[in-house]
Amino acid sequence: MTNPNPADVLERVRTLQKAASAASCLGRYHDGVRQLRQGMTLLDSIHPVASAHRSDWLVTRIRLASTLAAMSTEITGDVPAGLAGLDDVRLLIDAVTDPVLKAELSASLNHNYAMKLMTVGRNEDSIGYFEEAVGHHEYRLAHGRNPAARMGAFVQTLSARGWSHAKLGNVRQAHVDLTRALELAEEHELRVEAADVRRSLGVLAHRTGDLPEALRLYQIGERTYQALGLEVPLQLRLEQAQALMAAGLADEAGGHLDDALAMMDEQHNVTRKRANAELHRASAALMNDELELARSMAASARRGMLKVGCRTCVANATVVGLQADVRDILRSGEIPAALPTRALRIAAKMPAPLLTEQAATARMLAVRLDIRRGNLKRAAETLRTVPRPGQLTPIDYRMLRRLCRAELAVAQGSRAKALTEIRSGLTELDAVRDRMGGLDLVSGTALHGQELADLAVKLVLERNDARRLFVWLERTRAQTYRYEPLSAGTDPELAASVAEVRGLGQAIQEAQHDGHPIAGLRAKYNERLREAQRLGWHTGRWGRPRPVAGLREVVARLGERAMISFAASGDELVAVVVAGGECRLVRLGSAGAAAESARVLNVDLDALAPDNLPERLAEVVMASARKQADKIDAQLIQPLAELFGDRELVIVPTGPLYAVPWGVLPGLRGRPTVVAPSATAWLAAELTKLSRARRIVLVRGPGLAGARGELEKLTTHYRTATTMTGAKATVKSVLRAMDGAKLAHFAAHGAHEPENALFSRLELADGALFGHEMAGLRQPPRQVVFAACELALNRIRPGDEALGFASALLASGSRTVIAPLSRVGDLASAAAMDDYYRALAERERPALALADAIAVDPFRRPFVCLGAG
């Protein structure tokens, strides 16, 4: 038999090693290991080798053995065996005589060794090996030929050492390493490595609470991969989803992950990647209270992770499934004795330090179950074993620990201690919210504190303490509106992205008009809309938080007015009425019943909107609308009437009650009423310094039959107004005219987008004006009036965080917004506005003028006065 040619064998082995690395990137570790072992067999066939190939043989064997040791661990999970294999490789390196080559191989070996230590939580030990790897890299770069060829490996080691520091909580050192890695990658035009490092910097920003910066870095990285024609790494998409979940945007994270899973279905991706995505999808579903989806996704993820042997991922999937089970059981009231024991058993199987956080979460779930079962002794003992959170501990862990401590205090009879724990938890949440960027992120954060807030309201309600309930409601709801707006203007990149969305919207309308297909345009529109939404997550900035409004200052500012602050605890609806210096609590029955009546009333008002509705149909719909208005009035207003008397009202809704057009209700017809997200938001609007602005802006959009006459009438009230109609009413010109105006009036079609509230829109000559753009005005108009459809509607997130077109203006500094809560006919809108401005000239205050205008025909004029009146 002819002896094999050593050069040919070595080349064949290198080819197998490349194939194995490619298989590893796809998660096909079994294939990779098979190819590496085949390479080892080939190497053995030419040993001993001729002296001419001795060095090549040794180096190839070192590289092959190092990769094999690392990859085998991915299958078996046996990290000690992998480390032992790498120790054997270290002995081979000792035989290398070339110091530069020896440094290069040692750098790679120590890097792999440190990475394996990190997988078992030995981060402190890993730092030493990373230090050695960095030293070897620096020697190789200083003394070897073509140092640029090894710069990528050096960048990877610096980045990995930075991440090891991050895991130890050494934030400063982590940032130093990652920043240096990024600078080197950019200097040497290593664009892929730069994108990878930005990902790590994004994760560090996430862990330290700077979610806007994390999302910005993720987006830059995503664009880099796409520009290079590379597939965006799944891990980056998962990290983006994690950041969204940390910001409380469970819906957005879920949609993001659904897209990723759909792509995997098309590409037939391997188990590990799919299991990772399913695990994150389970977490998003859990946050969104979709318990069945959370359970099924967690179970599927767990099965996938068991196949590939990722212990951390298996533990995470187990905990998410357990959380879904516990939440379901806690609601049913019947808690099996075996369930808390099962949770503790799961925790006991999770070794420290690798799975410390997962084990602690399982123990906290056991604590909540034991409290419900009355096993307070074991609950207290278990809770003492839960570690205190560190600098990088996720907010969900912090909130769950506070909730456990509060619930245990309640069970032990100490409501005061429970409320102290809740207050401390909400303060921690404030620190997270203070670092958020756009309105989406600020408003979403409340989701993490929802259970704490609900418990606080429940405890105070049990004491029938109206004053304390008022204080706690202000502490737990609509925190978005506590932040002072900054006059920062719209980010140029966001402005360009929104403009592209607007252009695509116009193209879709034109294609529909001409009878052309729009599927491609629609897909591109949705893609660009998502990009613009993502930019909005980190380009918006808000000022310092205002203090929560106190009852005494609210009473002083109300004067002769009254405030009704609604709240729900479970299915119980209550109202806190502040009037004449008194604060009283009234229980109002089923929250679900009120919500259903509000929903049906809104549907009826939509149906009544068309100007030329057939008389018989109008009578039927009107009868239904009156019935629902009467029901809401009987449940919400009549029980409170004696408390507020004939006073003007400030109403703070909750949940579905945001959709109630209060002027339609019999008990409030003709009564000046202002709607605000919270007493704090109302007080801030009331105390807004009135600018000396005198400019009035009147805008008419396309396609409104009655708008021409409407604006002509308005010009009789405001003879010096800037009037923008036809081709002049473009988005850019309108925004410029509005900035710093006293009043801006819009007669234009509009639409509320419940799934993407800040992209609710107003139709102008050159396309849609979006809520995002209104929020970016440097000095929004003091008063904005929308004679347009449903632009007072909001998407209501947990914590009564209202998000929509009008609310974006209020959060940005407008004092008053007048807008309808449902569709309004063109003629009805024109008539209402004529009456409103005539009354405003006489009565000055918007709430007084609007009450007069609505009373003429309330069911066809479902306008509300938002902010201050």
Salt bridges, closest charged atoms under 4 A:
GLU11 OE1 - ARG14 NH1 3.54
ASP31 OD2 - ARG28 NE 3.14
ASP44 OD1 - ARG61 NH1 3.04
GLU74 OE2 - LYS116 NZ 3.63
GLU74 OE1 - ARG272 NH1 3.66
ASP87 OD1 - ARG90 NE 3.94
GLU104 OE2 - ARG63 NH2 3.02
GLU104 OE1 - ARG140 NE 2.95
GLU104 OE2 - ARG150 NH1 3.84
ASP125 OD2 - ARG122 NE 2.95
GLU131 OE1 - ARG161 NH1 2.91
GLU138 OE2 - ARG180 NH2 3.46
ASP177 OD2 - ARG161 NE 2.70
GLU186 OE2 - ARG198 NH2 2.35
GLU187 OE2 - HIS188 NE2 3.93
ASP210 OD2 - ARG435 NH2 3.94
GLU213 OE2 - ARG216 NH2 2.83
GLU222 OE2 - ARG237 NH1 3.79
GLU222 OE2 - ARG534 NH1 3.27
GLU239 OE1 - ARG199 NE 3.10
ASP251 OD2 - ARG795 NH2 2.56
GLU252 OE2 - ARG795 NH1 3.16
GLU252 OE2 - ARG797 NH2 2.76
ASP258 OD1 - ARG281 NE 2.79
ASP265 OD1 - ARG274 NH2 2.31
GLU278 OE2 - ARG274 NH1 3.47
ASP289 OD1 - ARG327 NH1 3.22
ASP289 OD2 - ARG331 NH2 2.66
GLU292 OE2 - ARG295 NH2 2.65
ASP325 OD1 - ARG295 NH1 3.03
ASP325 OD2 - ARG342 NH2 3.46
ASP328 OD2 - ARG295 NH2 2.92
ASP370 OD2 - ARG378 NE 2.79
ASP396 OD1 - HIS448 ND1 2.59
GLU407 OE2 - ARG368 NH2 2.81
GLU407 OE2 - ARG372 NH2 3.25
GLU421 OE1 - ARG402 NH1 2.84
GLU421 OE2 - ARG405 NE 2.89
GLU428 OE1 - ARG398 NH1 3.19
GLU428 OE2 - ARG402 NE 2.72
ASP430 OD1 - ARG433 NH1 2.84
ASP430 OD2 - ARG475 NH2 2.58
ASP430 OD1 - ARG482 NH1 3.82
ASP440 OD1 - ARG797 NH2 3.24
GLU451 OE2 - ARG368 NH1 3.33
GLU462 OE1 - ARG415 NH2 2.42
GLU484 OE1 - ARG544 NE 3.34
GLU493 OE2 - ARG223 NH1 2.18
GLU500 OE2 - ARG528 NE 2.81
ASP514 OD1 - HIS513 ND1 3.23
GLU527 OE2 - ARG528 NH1 3.11
GLU531 OE2 - ARG528 NH1 3.76
GLU572 OE2 - ARG587 NH1 2.62
GLU596 OE2 - ARG599 NH2 2.70
ASP606 OD2 - ARG823 NH1 3.22
GLU648 OE1 - ARG845 NH2 2.52
GLU686 OE1 - ARG557 NE 3.10
GLU686 OE2 - ARG561 NH1 3.30
GLU686 OE2 - ARG815 NH2 3.96
GLU710 OE2 - HIS745 NE2 2.76
GLU753 OE2 - ARG761 NH1 2.36
GLU763 OE2 - ARG761 NE 3.21
GLU773 OE1 - ARG502 NH1 2.97
ASP800 OD2 - ARG477 NH2 3.44
ASP834 OD2 - LYS713 NZ 3.97
ASP834 OD1 - HIS717 NE2 3.66
ASP834 OD2 - ARG838 NH2 2.73
ASP835 OD1 - ARG838 NH1 3.11
ASP835 OD2 - ARG861 NH1 2.85
ASP852 OD2 - ARG843 NH1 2.77
